[in-house]
């Protein structure tokens, strides 16, 4: 009997357009760790295959899509989604339905403007005509209501190139306020559906021209951008959260002037202080765009990367180190939504977490020099950045834009994943995949702390993140300790129930999770996994798994001592019953 490839069967399913019921409402208290995906409108088979890959099929909890308005509505005729859907709309239907079928939450991020809706100008650049953007969002929200769960209203809107001819007042009124009102109105209309709405991340470009009306350049302009956001009461009443870019740039940790923005996490701290000052301590900051470079460090004359570990090279190991730092410092501070670009594309800006696959064998047929066998026995690995133009059966292959990353740059060429994927995957455990997971405790928050002490918790970089898996009724703690070597102990304690937090699980939360957990007197076990990660192939090293207990919950606290703590440690607290 002839077997049909799995990804072909999935294609048939995904194109049907059936959206399953979701098991939980995505609130700002939920932890989501996922990926940004740029699918193809001309290659639905490619899209279907990508949805079967582990990073989307198993490990992520949400997926972000960049939505170019001109892609969805290239002409006025394409505003009729029923009678004249564009190829772009059909593509988003396919991938959103596929993500829904996999149990993933979905976020849309918007940019660009078609020429017919612009004032005036070519695709992708000019300012939208008055009331055109909110009309577009109304159409799109009606179409994807219940299937898309979060809307980010702009991309790097601090830059002049995003909205040429506009100013900050236009951005606030036409994009943020009217855009949020449009989405909210659709989702609140019976039958209502929950939705999260945010604003826009900011580019870390020191030399790029900024949006008219912002003061200064670079970091100073970003400071002013967020200052204007937090002082706009109407705007802040309409959005659920603000966004920052979690991007590796230049020295690995941001390319802003040090007087305002010293790093990605410095940007987080800056925005957090502004929100707290204005009375928005209960509104979170989430990831907008996030990416990491590990190349040899140049885009033309611009330095993009850094030798983080001081070995004289700029390679995947530096990308791995930067991923640990960027994700760890932001998540520990309270960032509940985190994503990275998940697969290589033609862009010179960053590497994906995974490598592009020769899903149908056509790249090997056209360019056999670019494809090698994959270590997982699946489709071949494409060994450099490429551009694919055309459909599944007729696309052409050419080199990617700008810097070309080749097989000689790969530490483990046949592995479908880049090394930094293994750092991302470790943090992705906090998102729980398809399980419902919310933030629990916060490092250094009085009365709600993730307390870690002892000689095993050592090193220059140390992060700790705690979650409550509502699906499995498990408290989990992820601990990174750069100096850990699997020899020394550490003591960990967390609250045994969800507490009233300063930023999460508050009296303004959309759902009240407070009080969930383990009661005093109940008995619990702790499953401990501790390891290091190999710096060539991402494999586990010195892996140890032990179970301790039973212990009794006392004074509202869960406590355990890790006998031999390594660099990467996961703790699962489970009731013995």
Rosetta blueprint (number, residue, H / E / L):
1 X L
2 X L
3 X L
4 X L
5 X L
6 X H
7 X H
8 X H
9 X H
10 X H
11 X H
12 X H
13 X H
14 X H
15 X H
16 X H
17 X L
18 X L
19 X L
20 X L
21 X L
22 X L
23 X L
24 X L
25 X L
26 X L
27 X L
28 X L
29 X L
30 X E
31 X L
32 X E
33 X E
34 X E
35 X E
36 X E
37 X E
38 X L
39 X L
40 X L
41 X L
42 X L
43 X L
44 X H
45 X H
46 X H
47 X H
48 X H
49 X H
50 X H
51 X L
52 X L
53 X L
54 X H
55 X H
56 X H
57 X H
58 X H
59 X H
60 X L
61 X L
62 X E
63 X E
64 X E
65 X E
66 X E
67 X E
68 X E
69 X H
70 X H
71 X H
72 X H
73 X L
74 X L
75 X L
76 X H
77 X H
78 X H
79 X H
80 X L
81 X L
82 X L
83 X L
84 X L
85 X L
86 X L
87 X H
88 X H
89 X H
90 X H
91 X H
92 X H
93 X H
94 X H
95 X H
96 X H
97 X H
98 X H
99 X H
100 X H
101 X H
102 X L
103 X L
104 X L
105 X E
106 X E
107 X E
108 X E
109 X E
110 X E
111 X E
112 X L
113 X L
114 X L
115 X H
116 X H
117 X H
118 X E
119 X L
120 X L
121 X L
122 X L
123 X L
124 X L
125 X L
126 X E
127 X L
128 X E
129 X L
130 X L
131 X L
132 X H
133 X H
134 X H
135 X H
136 X H
137 X H
138 X H
139 X H
140 X H
141 X H
142 X H
143 X H
144 X H
145 X E
146 X L
147 X L
148 X E
149 X L
150 X E
151 X E
152 X E
153 X E
154 X E
155 X L
156 X L
157 X L
158 X L
159 X E
160 X L
161 X L
162 X L
163 X L
164 X E
165 X L
166 X L
167 X E
168 X H
169 X H
170 X H
171 X H
172 X H
173 X H
174 X H
175 X H
176 X H
177 X H
178 X H
179 X H
180 X H
181 X H
182 X H
183 X H
184 X H
185 X H
186 X H
187 X H
188 X H
189 X L
190 X L
191 X L
192 X L
193 X L
194 X L
195 X L
196 X E
197 X E
198 X E
199 X E
200 X E
201 X L
202 X L
203 X L
204 X L
205 X L
206 X L
207 X L
208 X L
209 X L
210 X E
211 X L
212 X E
213 X L
214 X L
215 X L
216 X L
217 X L
218 X H
219 X H
220 X H
221 X H
222 X H
223 X H
224 X H
225 X H
226 X H
227 X H
228 X H
229 X H
230 X H
231 X L
232 X L
233 X H
234 X H
235 X H
236 X H
237 X H
238 X H
239 X L
240 X L
241 X E
242 X E
243 X E
244 X E
245 X E
246 X E
247 X E
248 X L
249 X L
250 X E
251 X L
252 X L
253 X L
254 X E
255 X L
256 X L
257 X L
258 X L
259 X L
260 X L
261 X L
262 X L
263 X L
264 X H
265 X H
266 X H
267 X H
268 X H
269 X H
270 X H
271 X H
272 X H
273 X H
274 X H
275 X H
276 X H
277 X H
278 X L
279 X L
280 X L
281 X L
282 X L
283 X L
284 X E
285 X E
286 X E
287 X E
288 X E
289 X E
290 X E
291 X E
292 X E
293 X L
294 X L
295 X L
296 X L
297 X L
298 X E
299 X E
300 X L
301 X L
302 X E
303 X E
304 X L
305 X L
306 X L
307 X L
308 X L
309 X L
310 X L
311 X L
312 X L
313 X L
314 X L
315 X L
316 X H
317 X H
318 X H
319 X H
320 X H
321 X H
322 X H
323 X H
324 X H
325 X H
326 X H
327 X H
328 X H
329 X H
330 X H
331 X H
332 X H
333 X H
334 X L
335 X L
336 X L
337 X E
338 X E
339 X E
340 X E
341 X E
342 X L
343 X E
344 X L
345 X L
346 X L
347 X L
348 X L
349 X L
350 X L
351 X E
352 X L
353 X L
354 X E
355 X L
356 X L
357 X E
358 X L
359 X L
360 X L
361 X L
362 X H
363 X H
364 X H
365 X H
366 X H
367 X L
368 X H
369 X H
370 X H
371 X E
372 X E
373 X L
374 X L
375 X L
376 X L
377 X L
378 X L
379 X L
380 X L
381 X E
382 X E
383 X L
384 X L
385 X L
386 X E
387 X E
388 X E
389 X E
390 X L
391 X L
392 X L
393 X L
394 X L
395 X L
396 X E
397 X E
398 X E
399 X E
400 X L
401 X L
402 X L
403 X L
404 X L
405 X L
406 X L
407 X H
408 X H
409 X H
410 X L
411 X L
412 X L
413 X L
414 X L
415 X L
416 X L
417 X E
418 X L
419 X H
420 X H
421 X H
422 X H
423 X H
424 X H
425 X H
426 X H
427 X H
428 X H
429 X H
430 X H
431 X H
432 X L
433 X L
434 X L
435 X L
436 X L
437 X E
438 X E
439 X E
440 X E
441 X L
442 X L
443 X L
444 X L
445 X L
446 X L
447 X L
448 X L
449 X L
450 X L
451 X E
452 X E
453 X E
454 X L
455 X L
456 X L
457 X L
458 X L
459 X L
460 X L
461 X L
462 X E
463 X E
464 X E
465 X E
466 X E
467 X E
468 X E
469 X E
470 X L
471 X L
472 X L
473 X L
474 X E
475 X E
476 X E
477 X E
478 X E
479 X E
480 X E
481 X E
482 X L
483 X L
484 X L
485 X L
486 X L
487 X L
488 X E
489 X E
490 X E
491 X E
492 X E
493 X E
494 X E
495 X E
496 X L
497 X E
498 X L
499 X L
500 X L
501 X L
502 X L
503 X L
504 X L
505 X L
506 X L
507 X L
508 X L
509 X L
510 X L
511 X L
512 X L
513 X L
514 X L
515 X L
516 X L
517 X E
518 X L
519 X L
520 X L
521 X L
522 X L
523 X E
524 X E
525 X E
526 X E
527 X E
528 X E
529 X E
530 X E
531 X E
532 X E
533 X E
534 X L
535 X L
536 X L
537 X L
538 X L
539 X L
540 X E
541 X E
542 X E
543 X E
544 X E
545 X E
546 X E
547 X E
548 X E
549 X E
550 X E
551 X E
552 X E
553 X L
554 X E
555 X L
556 X L
557 X E
558 X E
559 X E
560 X E
561 X E
562 X E
563 X E
564 X E
565 X E
566 X L
567 X L
568 X E
569 X E
570 X E
571 X E
572 X E
573 X E
574 X E
575 X E
576 X L
577 X L
